[in-house]
Amino acid sequence: MLSVLVLSLAFSSAFQADSIQQAIKVAERQTQRAPNDPRGYVAVGDAYARRMPDGRFRAIDAYRMAASLAPNDPLPPYRIARMGLWLGGDDGERIAREGLERVISLDPFYADAWDLWLTVYRNAGTRRKMVSRLAPHRAVPAVQVRMAQLLLEEEDYGAADQLLDSALATDATRPGWLALRAQSAFEAGDTSTGSSFYRRALAHATVDSTDVLWRQAIGIASPAEVRAWPGVDPERKAVWLQSFWARRNPNLFAGVNARIAEHFARLRYARKHFPLLHPLVSYHRNAVARALNVEPSAGERAFNLRCEVYIELPPSYGLHVQMPGVSSRRETSRASMGGFSHLTPEELEDVKGAAGAALKAGAPLPPKIAAVVQAEGFSGAFAPTIFAALGFDLRDVDSTAARVGYNLVTGLDDRGLMYLRFGPPERLVLGGDNSSDPQCASNELERWRYAEWGEVRFSRPSAFSKGLRTTPEMVFRPMNERQFEGMKLGLTRDATSQTAPLEFGVWTAQFRNAVEPGVSDVVVVTTRGEIAAALVADTAGSRHAEQGPGGQVTISVPAARYALLVNARDADTLGRQTLRLRVRDFGNAPAISDLLIGSPWNSENVDRQAMLDHLRRDLTFRSGESVRVFAELYDLRDSSAGIAYHATYRLLKTDNPSRDIAREDWRQLGALTFEFDRAGPSVGTAGKIETLVVEPRYLERGTYLLRLEALDNTAGAPLGRSTIALVVR
């Protein structure tokens, strides 16, 4: 015992002095004194582990010696696993798996061994073997859940459900367990049971210390959401996740969010067909390694130009100048190039050699070479390609947080991420378009084509780079601007597969809520069809979706920034839009609401509801119609004589509403002005209704902007202004 204490003190002293070599000597002396003491070999391994990279194999050897001396101690194999993770690559993965599986067999809950093992590639065989290793500990509910997770990945949902139900019988409030039970049901096609368990999981999300709910969803999260999640207060996790899914609801009329079930169905397919085969390669764990792999290698460029940009004939001694096939080569590849720059490096050398030999011998150049050299000059003909992809900056869409979060947590390659986010493509192309060249028929290249999103290109860089790129996974690999935009979609957005072809317009108007302080009423209007709308905050629960057959609804929410989800339905055709909206805080200060416009009616009763009943949804009027304008004025100053204010309406005919709406002064543009002094009794906290009927004689055919400005005459202070657009046909 004394020798161990002396070793510990000497070892710590050497490390504190930052003398790795001294620490190695201290530890090795201990192994000589006590060759059967595993702790000495662990100390040797720890010392060599500090001397990277050359100490890595000596460290592993020392840990293995310790493991042989203490076969029931999880520490040595855990240290071995850590070294394997540091090494990375195929060898590192083999070493890490060996160590972690031994640790988990001895102690399923040792340190973070389980979480580390989940990041290592696993197939059906390794999953089944791990289930067998965990089986001796299956009396523990948490072990049952781990076994169930692996069986779920194997699509053995019945066995997984039995284990999860057994664990939940001991604690029915564990959100991670409930989330896995929901996933099992969703993947098996039982959406009702899945929805029930998922609601229960969200209800207890505040205590989800293992972040199972987040790991299930991260594959479709935006980079902003990935960055935001670590800062979400535990008490807000439930509403944050509810908002996460609410923003992705494909059909607000349905009453249930079908996007959740769709997500797990996609996840099942992606897990089976697009697994991350090499999770320990540096590309997935190191931003510098990814940056070094961004530039396409010469081999990748040659393949792209030969097989995707051109429809070409097979080379013959390099003397056949390949002819451009699809579109223009400058348009398709966005490249500045010489006459021969589309040739592969080998072909280019052949052409150069043939040209050089002819010139040296004083013989005429081969006709096809001569034509290009005559047109562009010798140096111009052999000018290098300036490849478009080199100008693309991935830093905004390929952040470390997003890349590590997506691939390693989901266990999917980039094809899996694209499938998870957008579903199956309408068309999949393997290899290049150039069917006349055998080398273009490669399954190391896939191009997915979506009618709505465009083309997304995936390839295995190591397959085309001749050793210059070592990434062995199928990764996003854009080679032109359109494919780059497709990759950006795959890393930043997601979408349901449920179609929503109905086209419609949306506009909103905001008012102060008459009952609840600090709450605003948002009127949401569609230009056609029935409406269903919801306002979803980033970090708070969303309001229930409101529906209205008349094409307009009112949603009452606190002032904040929201995602406005609007669905329109005409017969059985659905339309969908998502907008960003800042809801105003009307507070207790003087203010003016937004404007509503509609058809006049034969009644003196003018209030907001009456105005909504006569609303012109498409903001379009026929020539010869009158237009009623409606607004509410808040917190006009009261006096013994009541309230008094000045209302100024300006009507501007315009050919560019987006330009003119930002102009401060319309008088120089020929706007018509209507001004009124108003007075009346106090209305307290309620808004004073301001309304005007614009007669047809002022409304020729065309597009108009209508602006209302109000001034409190008693206080001598402006209330603000509001503007709306309308069309007269």
Beta strands, then each sheet from edge to edge (+ up, - down):
strand 1: 427-430
strand 2: 445-450
strand 3: 454-459
strand 4: 475-476
strand 5: 506-512
strand 6: 519-526
strand 7: 530-537
strand 8: 546-548
strand 9: 552-558
strand 10: 561-570
strand 11: 573-582
strand 12: 591-592
strand 13: 596-598
strand 14: 620-621
strand 15: 627-634
strand 16: 643-653
strand 17: 672-680
strand 18: 688-694
strand 19: 702-712
strand 20: 717-728
sheet 1: 1+ 2- 3+ 4-
sheet 2: 5+ 6- 9+
sheet 3: 8+ 7- 10+ 11-
sheet 4: 12+ 15- 13+
sheet 5: 12+ 15- 18+
sheet 6: 14+ 20+ 19- 16+ 17-
end
